[in-house]
Structure formats: structure tokens, C-alpha cells
Amino acid sequence: MLAIKEYIGNFRDLIVYKKALLLRKEIYTMIKTLKSSDRFIKNSLKKASCAVVANIAEGNGNYYYGREYDHLDIAMCKLEKCQSLMDILFIQEKLVAEKYNRFQAHTKEIARMINALMKRNEPYLSSEFKPVSRCSISLDKITSQEDTFDRVKVFRNAIKKMAGRLPKEESSNLFDQLNRAVDSVYNNFTKSNGANSGRRFQKLNYSIGSLSEIRSFLDIVVMENFITKSEYVHLDEEAGEIQLEFVKRCNNLIV
């Protein structure tokens, strides 16, 4: 059996998440100075830096230690990709030494933090570890399946509408990622209906993780001023409330 956490933490409390967000912001600012002929590296840096942020969030925002470990591993790989692209820019003399050294220092610091989180999860990856039989958060009243489905559907449409207003250069990055993540929330919640308790827990957990991922993307889009702060607050609060509803449902299942 897979080891399950007793509770889901708030990824925004993680120092490594905050540092990854700032690194992504620095990368977005830096690539604005690159020429249009560097489009491949620019797009690759955008995708990789956003993936670091999103995988830290999604890993922390789910019940399985193994899934968190896997997402942290992906975050580490994407971080290394950022570093390799910076190496290329530096060798091509498109990035000055001062900026290159600062990026290198930041990526090394974030890598150390991700590695520490992975090591923290390692004891729970053994097949000999016995998982908890029930999540330990007290159960509150659960909203009806029909009402929750309607709410998820409205949220899905709102995210897709917002993503459709993103700048054209984000069409293969944030636009795609937001649509994929919100479809994951919707589809996995739909599949949880009528499933046995183990499969229901698994599908709800996928939805919870995807909501964490969406909330990290919301952090990114508001930092880039792609949406207003009021829209950010509304969408983030809605994501958080739906996530809490799914957590309540998981807490009512024997796993």
C-alpha cells in the first residue's frame, strides 16, 4: 500500500516555493532582453521555470508521499534544465557574468531545498511502511455531489476563460498548463463518482493536486500582471474552497 500523509500542507508556506516563484520572475524579466531569434530558449526557460513552481505546489498539495517525491524529482529536473539553458546563454555571451552567477546561486539554493524535501519523504517510500488507515482532519458537512459538480464546472469555465485572455506568447505554456490542470480537476472528480472507496480517494487526490497546481499558476499570472488582483483573489478563493471540499471527501474515506 502507498504511504499517505495525515494532512495536506499549504505549499505557499514552503520557503522553496517562494524562492522558486522569485527565480521564475527573474527569468521572465531576463528573457525580455533576448532577441526574437532566441525564441526557442525563451520558451524553454518559461516552461521550465513555471514547471519548477507548479511541481513543488502539486507535490505538496496531495496525500501521497510517493507522488510528492515524484513531483519534487520533476521540479529538480526542470530546475537543472533552467541552469543548462542559462549556461548556453552565458557561453553565447547573451547573459552577463553578474546575472549568470546570481542565477546559478539561486538555482543551487533551490536545488538543495528540493533535495532536502525529497530526503524527508524517502522513509515513507518503503513498501514496509504502514500507511495511516484514515486521514486525521475532522470531517465537516460535505456538499452534495450535484452542487459540487456544478461548482467545479463553473470554476473550470472561469479558468479557461481567463487562460484565453493570456498573452499570445503564453499559448504553449501557461495557457496549455492551466487548461490541462483544470480539465484534470473536472475529469478526475467526475470519475470519482460511483467508484469504490480506494479509487474515489485516488481520483479526488488527483483533483486536489491539480488544484494546487492551478493556484501556483494563478500566483504566476498575477505576478506578471496578466490578470487583476481582484480576479486573482476570486479564482484563488474558489480553488481553495473546492480543494477543501475534496479534502473533506477524502477524510470520509477509509484508505
N, C-alpha and C positions, 0 to 999 in steps of 0.2 A: 504493500500500500504506500501511497505517496504521503510524505510528511506535510501536515497542514498547520499553518500558523493559528495561534489563538485569536489574533485580531489583525486587521489591516491598518498599517500606519498611514500617516499623511506624508506623501512624498515631498511636499513643499517644505517640510521641516528638515529635510536632509540637506546638509551643507554642500554635499557633492552635487545635488540637483541645482542649487543656486549658482554654484560655480560653473556648471555646465551651461546654464542659461546665459551667464555673462560671457563665457567663451564664444557661444553661438552669436551673441550680439556683436562681439569684436570681429568675428569672421564676416558677418554680414556687412559691417562697416568697411572692412578692409577690401572686400571683393568689389565694392563700388568704384574703387580706384583702378581696377583692372580693365583692360581693353575688351571690346566685344569679341575679338578673336580668341580670347581666353574663356569662351563660353562654357566649354566642357569642364574645365577646372572650377569655374564659378558655380555651375550647377551641382557638381560633385561635392564641393565644400558645403553648399547649402543643405543638400540632402544628408550628408554625413553628420554635420553639426546638429541638425534637428533630430536625427536618429539617436544621437547620444542622449539628448534631453528626454525624448519620448520613451526610450527603453529603460532608463532609470525610473521614470514615473510608472510605467506599466509593470515593471518587475516588482516594485514596492507595493503597488496597488492591486495585489491579488493574493489569494490564500495559500498557494503552493510555494514552498521553498524552492523546489526544483525549477519552477517557471521563473521565479525571481533570479535564480542563478543563471538561467539561460539568457534572460534579458540583459543581465549585467554583462554577460560574456559578449553579447551582441554590441552593447554600448562600448565595451572595451575595443572591439574590432573597428567600430566606426570612428572611435577616437584615434586609433592608430592610422586609419585612412586619412583623417584630417591632418595628422602630422606628416604623412607621406606626401600629401598634396602641398603642404607648406614647404617641405624640402624641395619639391620641384620648383616652386615659385622662387625660392631663395637661390637655387642653383642657376635659374634663368635670369637672376638679378631683377626680379619683379617684386621682390619683397626685401626691404632694407634690413640690415642685421639687427637693429634695435627691436623692430617689430617681430622678427623671426625668433629672436631669443625670448621675448616676452611670451609669445605663443607656445614655444617649446616648454617654458617653465610652467605655464598654466596646464598644458596637456599632461605633463609628468605628474603634477599635483593631483589632477583629477584621476589619472590612472591609478595612483597609489590609493586613493579613496575607494574607487570601484573595486580594486583588488581586496581591500580590507573588508568590504561588504560581501564579496564572494567567499572569502575565508570564513566569515561569520555564518554563512549558510551551509558550508561544507559538512558540518556534523549531522545535519538533518537530511543529507542526501543518501546516507547509508540505508540499505534495504533492511538493516537490523533495527532501525529507529522506529519506534511505535508512535503513530500519529495520535493526536487527540481524537476522541470519539465524537466530540461535539464542540462547536465554536463557543467561546465563553462570554460573548456580549449578550446582555439581557435582551429578550425578544419584546419588541413593541408591536402594536397593531399593524398588520400588513394590509396594504391597499389591495383591492380586488384585482384579479388578473386582467379583466377588461379595462378598468380605469388605468392601470399601469401600462398596458399595451397602447392605449390611446395617447398617453403622455409621452411614451418613447417615440411613437410615430410623429408627434408634433415636434419633439426635440430633433429627431432625425431630419425633418424637413427644414427646420431652422438652421441647423448646421450646414446642410447642403446649400441653402440659400446664401448664407454668409460666405461659404467657401467659393461660391460662384462670383463673388464680388472681389476676390483677391486679385492682386496684380497678375498680368499675363505670365510674367517670369516665374510665378509660383505654380503654374499649371501642372508641372511634373513633380512638384514637391509637396507643399502644404495642401494644395487643392486635392491631389490624389490621396494623400495620407488622411486628411480629415474625412473624405468620402469613404475610404476603406474602413476607418475606425468606427464611424457611426453606423455603417452597414453591419459591422461585426456586432455592435451592441444590439441592433434590431434583430438580426438573424439568429444570434445565439439566445436571446430572450425568447424569441418565437419558438425555437427548437426545445427550450426548457419546458414548455407547456405540455403536459401529458407524459413526460419522460419519467423513468424511475428515479429514485432519490439521488443515487450516485451520479447519473448522467445530468440530472437537473442541476445539482451542485456544480458540476463541471461547466455547464453552459452558462450558468449565472456568473461563475467566476471569470469566464472569458469576457463576459459583458462588463464586469466590474473593472477588469484590467484595461479594456478598451476605453472605458470612460476616463480612467486615469490618463491614458494616452491623449484623449481629446482635450482634457483640461491642461495638459502640458502644451499642446498646440495652441490653445487659447492664450496661454502665457506668452507664447512666441508672437502671435499675430497682434496682440495688444502692444507688446514692446516695439513692434515695427510700425505701430500706428495704422495698421490695416483695418482695424475696427475701433469704434469709440469705447471709452471706458464703461459707459453705461451698458452698451451691448455686451461687453465682456462680462460684466458683473451678472447680467441677466442669464447669459448662457452658462456661465460657470456655476452659478447657484442652482440652475436647473439640472446640470450634470451631476452636481453634488447630491441633490435630493433624490434623483433617480438611482444613483450609486448606493445611497443609504438604504433605499427600498430593496435593492438587490441583496445588500448585506443582511438585512433583516430576514429575507427569504432563505439565505444560506444558513443563518443561525437557527432556523427552524428545521434544518435537515440533519439527520444522522449520517455522518460521512465515514 
